[in-house]
Amino acid sequence: MQVIDRPFLVVRAAGSGMEGSGDLLALRGDLCFPIEVKSCKVSKLYLSGRTKTQYEAMLNEGVRCELMPLYAYRLKRVRGDSWRIFRVDVGKLSGRLGMLIRRIPALPLTRNGKPFLDWEQGMPLHKFLALVCRKSDSSSLKSLEQRAARLDNYNDSDESLIQSRITDMA
């Protein structure tokens, strides 16, 4: 139901002709994700050849355009939520994407530092959708904004605000 309240326009990139654009482009007023889709029978997929070139193009475009490219990885023959989401680590991002960096796992790295897909380490699709479709006026976000506003208007004589500020610093 959250997706119905906060939908994305999803566009299929025809034939993946443009390197770095991914297979899908998910757009909404506050977010935009180029998405590369992979599907396999084994839980670990190592990037080499064409898949490595696709990854490098996604990384370059993510840095250039300040986007967060994603991988959607489906493990075949799994019942239930067979999709896992990973982000391409493009460095620091601002706004809503900057907050999502901490929540969406990046592609893990091999011993040699090369990115790969490990289905076990990804974020389940339903958790990803709950995260990106959360209303901005949800109680947890609203309470954090109110607390920040209180701390900005902080009065030295208010003991509870002093304690809150110390807690936030820790």
Buried (B, 14 or more C-beta within 10 A) or exposed (E): EBEEEBEBEEEEBEEBEEEBBBBBBBEBEEBBBBBBBBEEEEBBBEBEEEBBEBBBBBBBBBBEEBBBBBBBBBBEEEEEEBBBBBBBBBEEBEEEBEEBBEEBBBBBEEEEEBBBBBBEBBBBBEBBBEBBBBEEEEEEEEEEEEEEEBEEEEEEEEEEBBEBEEEEEE
